[in-house]
């Protein structure tokens, strides 16, 4: 995945007064304990022996980084909840193999990587000089233990004429609220990659919907976030989904703290405390995801947005909607998002979701794109989702509805795409949704400039049908909206059309759940907007 040449620093530090000088000093002291330097050449290295403890309990994963490279991931953790995952403080050599076939008999490439205790013995391997549009198989070896075999693949060459792209769009997998059986189906299907658009873990709990417990209380420290990620990776269906397909990632709020916005949290005692917490959460996130080593976080900052080209068929932008976000409008102490009916701050032009630098990067990229389709992946729902009340339309302040000027700016960017064929892909709102996007939402005199497909949650509870009906009736741009079922969206892109199957099952998701097609929508090339198939 090609990443824009930008720094890891937030684009508007000076304008926001990110932290007072005294707070910076205090934060720097606290953060130093989280980011010890990597091991040097003189570091003592152990050759791990399994001794009955399997070091690959958290599985394997991969990601696509371009037409000629992939990222492979694992973490040595025979006892994931123990210090260092049950490993010693010594560095370990992990060998990796990648081959053209699953029996590792053709085109085998080999290498080794050091894992370090200060980085949870995770391994991120960037393999270059691969063939475009090719499938590979990989595995890791530590001592006498061999990991499960995973499937990786490269993107097509930039000038490749493709007839198909297939992806699984998913988000919001609250471990406590149901089985990951949706991943079991994803693992068995033919997808080029899984596009996960946020809330990979949940830091929070909800006693009302708890079906299986997290390993501990709400995480605030690096060790606690590591344990939370381990709980999710120990689920066999999630591990199977990772092994079966490469994944592309976005994050949303629950990877750190519910409704956090930029450097502002709502469950921390002070801005410095939140900065330390965000640093720990970002580091644990990186340690457990197949992300290129060069994109490792620097303190509380991490480069997440990027672009992937799928030949001439599609360009895909992945947007970071949390790290540079302005605080929610009309805040109340200790609260992030909340329902709003009347708030003057909503009209503030300066309030942003993406940050100025990321907005410019997206606009420049879309203007230069010559692909048939332009796919824009972001964490939430762009279409207006207000509900009519006796006091006026009520919106939720943490969604795009809470940033109407920023949404207008984004939609004008999408409207300027000369070739059209723009589809926004999102999640977060725990409902399957298909919508037409206009610069002026729900205004029939404003032309449809793009289409939107939003995946419901994999497990997290959603809207009851009565509320979903209110959303549909108040927002004619929303063609489909159901929040009573869980699932994902199967997306197939061809030169002529994009077909979206809303796969769904009942809530809560049972271990033996099976999925059905809740609805099917099509976007035709040259015609903005969704229609039923």
PyMOL commands that set and color helices and strands:
alter all, ss='L'
color gray80, all
select helices_A, chain A and resi 13-16+21-32+83-86+117-119+175-177+181-188+207-209+222-233+236-244+271-287+293-295+344-347+356-368+400-415+465-474
alter helices_A, ss='H'
color red, helices_A
select strands_A, chain A and resi 45-46+60-64+70-75+91-99+109-115+122-127+135-142+145-146+150-153+165-170+193-196+247-249+306-310+314-318+339-340+373-377+387-389+392-396+422-426+432-438+448-454+478-482+485-493+497-506+516-524+531-532
alter strands_A, ss='S'
color yellow, strands_A
deselect
rebuild
show_as cartoon
